[in-house]
Amino acid sequence: MSTEEVTVDHKGRVQIPKAIRDKVGLHVGGKARLKIEKENIVIMPPISAEEFIKEMEGCIKEGTPAIDPLKLKKMWELTEK
């Protein structure tokens, strides 16, 4: 794992070096996810609908889901366009 030091500007922004963006698949105008782990901020590429559904498998323990996962996938895809 490599570490780079960046500067936070007056609006709270940081510039992610191109080599790092390329390595993790972040693109200009694209989205990223932020996650806080203890005292760290983790920047990740966006999650696909398939990855989201896979992550959510097993979360509903009882009853019928409020929404069909395939319908959720279609809704997700519409928001990505």
For each residue, the residues with C-beta under 8 A, 3 or more apart:
1:
2: 20
3:
4: 17 20
5:
6: 14 15 16 17
7: 14 15
8: 12 13 14
9: 12 13 14
10:
11:
12: 8 9
13: 8 9
14: 6 7 8 9
15: 6 7
16: 6 20 21 26 43
17: 4 6 20 21
18: 21 22
19: 22 23
20: 2 4 16 17 23 24 26
21: 16 17 18 24 25 26 27
22: 18 19 25
23: 19 20
24: 20 21 43 44 45
25: 21 22 45
26: 16 20 21 30 32 43 45
27: 21 30
28:
29:
30: 26 27 45 46
31: 46
32: 26 43 44 45 46
33: 43 44 45 46 47
34: 41 42 43 44
35: 41 42 44
36: 40 41 42
37: 40 42
38:
39:
40: 36 37
41: 34 35 36
42: 34 35 36 37
43: 16 24 26 32 33 34
44: 24 32 33 34 35 47
45: 24 25 26 30 32 33
46: 30 31 32 33
47: 33 44 51 52 55
48: 51 52
49: 52 53 72 73 76 77 80
50: 53 54 73
51: 47 48 54 55
52: 47 48 49 55 56 76
53: 49 50 56 57 69 72 73
54: 50 51 57
55: 47 51 52
56: 52 53 59 69
57: 53 54
58: 61
59: 56
60: 63 65
61: 58
62:
63: 60
64:
65: 60 68 69
66:
67: 71 72
68: 65 71 72
69: 53 56 65 72 73
70: 73 74
71: 67 68 74 75
72: 49 53 67 68 69 75 76
73: 49 50 53 69 70 76 77
74: 70 71 77 78
75: 71 72 78 79
76: 49 52 72 73 79 80
77: 49 73 74 80 81
78: 74 75 81
79: 75 76
80: 49 76 77
81: 77 78
